[in-house]
């Protein structure tokens, strides 16, 4: 995770570097939260179908 910030900082211009890296971490955080929820969705749907 530490290397991604340094790598992303090389791609953003100096004037928007902090915003770009912050957006990168924010999108990664959202993906880290929604990933397990989306991964479990088929299990929840299958469980609901069997229960009904």
C-alpha positions, 0 to 999 in steps of 0.5 A, a space after each residue: 500500500 505504501 508503494 502505491 502512493 509513491 507510484 501514483 504521485 509520479 503520475 499526477 502533476 505537482 499541483 494536484 498530487 495530494 488530491 490525486 493520491 487522496 482520491 486513489 486511497 478513497 476509491 481503494 477504501 470504498 472498494 475494500 468495503 464493497 468488495 466483500 459485500 458484493 462477493 457475498 451477494 450470490 450466497 445471500 441470494 442462494 440462501 434466500 431462494 432455498 428458504 422461500 
